[in-house]
Amino acid sequence: MRLRPTTSSDLDLLEELLVEAYNWTGETRVTLAQVRTDPAHARHLAGWQRPTDLGTVAEADDGTPAGAAWARVVPASEAGYGFVADDVPELGMSVLAPHRGQGVGSKLLDACLDQLWTAGHPAVSLSVEDGNGVARRLYESRGFVVVGRSGSSDTMLRDLQAA
């Protein structure tokens, strides 16, 4: 497996991975069409890659995508469940099913956190749903703490200045 920074040509891949992240339970709750056209979902990746957007893609040895972690600074008017402040990027992440349980998520998250720190961001936030214990444990192991709640999801924050 190799890691590489995201580029503007990764939009289709990130949209597919966002669908995977929404549907982590196996139930189809959000479709690719919704991610591309519904403002509530499209805002997460519309216009990718803005100057403040960043992320990491994991590729298998054969070059096929294994997953990605990405972050975007959004104004309060475009806030998702993981929003905490205008200057704190929201993180999204997904690992494709054949690559789960192999440490890909850990490597992606670590790489994305390094990118955020290098870019000078003070913190990063995300949302994790109840029942997604694997993701929650990963985030907690990297210093994310719960700072809020929306519906059946916790908003978590990682201070990057204390890293």
C-alpha positions as CSV (number, residue, x, y, z in Angstrom):
1,M,0.0,0.0,0.0
2,R,1.1,3.5,-0.7
3,L,-0.2,6.9,0.4
4,R,-0.4,10.0,-1.7
5,P,-1.9,13.5,-1.3
6,T,-5.3,14.1,-2.8
7,T,-5.6,16.1,-6.0
8,S,-8.5,17.8,-7.8
9,S,-8.8,14.6,-10.0
10,D,-9.8,12.6,-6.9
11,L,-13.3,14.1,-6.7
12,D,-15.1,11.0,-8.1
13,L,-13.2,8.7,-5.7
14,L,-13.9,11.0,-2.7
15,E,-17.6,11.1,-3.6
16,E,-17.7,7.3,-3.7
17,L,-15.9,7.1,-0.3
18,L,-18.3,9.7,1.2
19,V,-21.1,7.4,0.2
20,E,-19.3,4.5,1.9
21,A,-18.9,6.7,5.0
22,Y,-22.5,7.6,5.1
23,N,-23.5,3.9,4.6
24,W,-21.0,2.4,7.1
25,T,-23.8,0.2,8.6
26,G,-24.4,-1.6,5.3
27,E,-27.8,0.1,4.9
28,T,-28.1,2.5,1.9
29,R,-28.9,5.8,3.5
30,V,-27.2,8.1,1.0
31,T,-26.6,7.5,-2.7
32,L,-23.9,8.8,-5.0
33,A,-26.5,10.9,-6.8
34,Q,-27.4,12.6,-3.5
35,V,-23.7,13.2,-2.7
36,R,-23.4,14.9,-6.1
37,T,-26.6,16.9,-6.1
38,D,-28.3,17.3,-2.7
39,P,-26.9,20.4,-1.1
40,A,-26.9,18.8,2.4
41,H,-24.4,16.2,1.1
42,A,-22.8,17.9,-1.9
43,R,-21.3,20.7,0.3
44,H,-18.8,18.2,1.7
45,L,-16.9,17.9,-1.6
46,A,-18.3,20.5,-4.0
47,G,-15.5,22.2,-5.9
48,W,-12.8,19.9,-4.6
49,Q,-9.9,20.7,-4.3
50,R,-10.2,24.2,-2.9
51,P,-6.9,25.9,-1.7
52,T,-7.6,24.9,1.9
53,D,-8.8,21.3,1.1
54,L,-6.4,18.5,1.8
55,G,-6.2,14.8,2.2
56,T,-4.5,11.5,1.6
57,V,-5.5,8.6,-0.6
58,A,-4.4,5.0,0.1
59,E,-3.7,2.8,-2.9
60,A,-3.2,-0.9,-2.9
61,D,0.0,-2.3,-4.5
62,D,-1.9,-2.7,-7.8
63,G,-2.8,1.0,-7.8
64,T,-6.5,0.6,-6.9
65,P,-7.9,2.9,-4.2
66,A,-8.2,1.5,-0.7
67,G,-9.5,4.6,1.0
68,A,-8.9,8.2,1.8
69,A,-9.0,10.8,4.6
70,W,-9.8,14.4,3.7
71,A,-10.4,17.7,5.4
72,R,-12.1,20.9,4.4
73,V,-12.6,24.3,6.1
74,V,-16.3,25.3,5.9
75,P,-18.2,28.3,7.0
76,A,-21.0,27.9,9.6
77,S,-23.5,28.2,6.7
78,E,-22.2,25.0,5.2
79,A,-21.6,23.2,8.5
80,G,-22.0,19.4,8.8
81,Y,-22.4,17.4,12.0
82,G,-18.7,17.7,12.7
83,F,-18.6,21.5,12.6
84,V,-17.1,23.4,15.6
85,A,-15.7,26.7,14.2
86,D,-15.0,28.5,10.9
87,D,-11.2,27.9,11.3
88,V,-11.4,24.2,12.1
89,P,-11.5,21.8,9.2
90,E,-14.0,19.0,9.2
91,L,-12.5,15.6,8.5
92,G,-14.1,12.8,6.4
93,M,-12.7,9.3,6.0
94,S,-13.5,5.9,4.6
95,V,-11.7,2.7,3.8
96,L,-13.2,0.3,1.2
97,A,-14.5,-3.0,2.6
98,P,-11.7,-5.3,1.1
99,H,-9.1,-3.2,2.9
100,R,-10.6,-2.8,6.3
101,G,-8.9,-4.3,9.3
102,Q,-5.5,-3.9,7.8
103,G,-4.4,-0.7,9.4
104,V,-5.3,1.5,6.4
105,G,-7.5,3.8,8.4
106,S,-4.8,4.4,11.0
107,K,-2.3,5.3,8.3
108,L,-4.8,7.5,6.5
109,L,-5.8,9.4,9.6
110,D,-2.1,9.9,10.7
111,A,-1.2,11.2,7.3
112,C,-4.1,13.6,7.2
113,L,-3.4,14.8,10.7
114,D,0.2,15.5,9.7
115,Q,-1.0,17.5,6.7
116,L,-3.4,19.5,8.8
117,W,-0.6,20.3,11.4
118,T,1.8,21.2,8.6
119,A,-0.8,23.5,7.1
120,G,-1.1,25.3,10.4
121,H,-4.6,24.4,11.4
122,P,-5.3,24.8,15.1
123,A,-7.6,21.7,15.3
124,V,-9.7,19.3,13.3
125,S,-13.2,18.0,13.9
126,L,-15.4,15.2,12.8
127,S,-18.7,13.4,13.5
128,V,-19.0,9.7,14.4
129,E,-22.3,7.9,14.8
130,D,-23.4,5.8,17.7
131,G,-22.5,2.2,17.0
132,N,-19.4,2.9,14.9
133,G,-17.1,1.6,17.6
134,V,-14.2,0.9,15.3
135,A,-14.0,4.4,14.0
136,R,-14.6,5.9,17.5
137,R,-11.8,3.9,19.0
138,L,-9.4,5.0,16.2
139,Y,-10.3,8.6,16.7
140,E,-9.9,8.4,20.5
141,S,-6.6,6.7,20.0
142,R,-5.4,9.8,18.1
143,G,-6.5,12.2,20.7
144,F,-10.0,13.2,19.5
145,V,-12.4,14.1,22.3
146,V,-16.2,14.5,22.3
147,V,-17.2,18.2,22.3
148,G,-20.8,18.0,21.2
149,R,-23.7,15.9,20.1
150,S,-26.1,16.1,17.1
151,G,-28.8,13.5,16.8
152,S,-27.2,10.1,17.1
153,S,-23.7,11.4,16.5
154,D,-20.9,12.8,18.6
155,T,-18.8,15.7,17.3
156,M,-15.2,15.1,18.1
157,L,-12.3,17.5,18.1
158,R,-8.5,17.0,18.0
159,D,-6.3,19.9,19.1
160,L,-3.4,20.0,16.7
161,Q,-1.4,22.6,18.6
162,A,-0.9,20.2,21.5
163,A,0.5,17.5,19.1
